[in-house]
C-alpha cells in the first residue's frame, strides 16, 4: 500500500495547471484510484487538501 505522501505525489503529478489552478478530471481521478488500488474518496480527499479542482465529474463521485 502506498503512503499518504506517495499518493499525494501521484495526484500532483497527474494533475495539471490551468489558468493558475491545478485540475484533474473525474476520469483521471477514478483511473488513478484504480491504478493505485485505493478508494476514489482517498483521491478526492487529497485533491481537497491540495486545492486541486476536479472537473468533468461523473455522477457526483467527488462532491
C-alpha positions in Angstrom: 0.0 0.0 0.0 1.2 3.5 -0.9 1.9 6.0 1.8 -0.1 9.2 2.0 2.9 11.1 0.7 3.2 8.8 -2.3 -0.5 9.1 -3.0 -0.3 12.9 -2.8 2.7 12.9 -5.1 0.9 10.7 -7.6 -2.1 13.0 -7.6 0.1 16.1 -8.0 1.9 14.5 -10.9 -1.3 13.5 -12.7 -3.0 16.9 -12.3 -2.2 19.9 -14.5 -2.2 23.6 -14.1 -4.9 25.5 -16.0 -5.2 29.3 -15.6 -3.2 29.2 -12.4 -5.1 26.4 -10.8 -4.4 22.7 -10.5 -7.1 20.4 -12.1 -7.8 16.8 -12.5 -10.7 15.3 -14.5 -13.0 12.8 -12.8 -11.9 10.1 -15.3 -8.3 10.7 -14.4 -9.1 10.6 -10.7 -11.0 7.3 -11.0 -8.3 5.8 -13.1 -5.6 6.9 -10.7 -7.6 5.4 -7.8 -7.8 2.1 -9.7 -4.1 2.2 -10.7 -3.0 2.8 -7.1 -5.5 0.4 -5.6 -7.2 2.9 -3.3 -10.8 4.1 -2.9 -11.8 7.1 -5.1 -12.6 9.0 -1.9 -9.0 9.0 -1.0 -8.1 10.7 -4.2 -10.9 13.2 -3.6 -9.6 14.0 -0.1 -6.1 14.6 -1.5 -7.5 16.9 -4.1 -9.3 18.8 -1.4 -6.2 19.1 0.7 -4.0 20.2 -2.2 -6.7 22.6 -3.6 -6.9 20.6 -6.9 -10.2 21.2 -8.7 -11.9 18.1 -10.1 -13.6 18.8 -13.4 -15.9 17.0 -15.8 -17.2 15.0 -12.8 -19.3 11.9 -13.4 -22.3 11.3 -11.2 -21.0 13.4 -8.3 -18.4 10.9 -7.2 -16.1 13.6 -5.8 -18.6 16.1 -4.4 
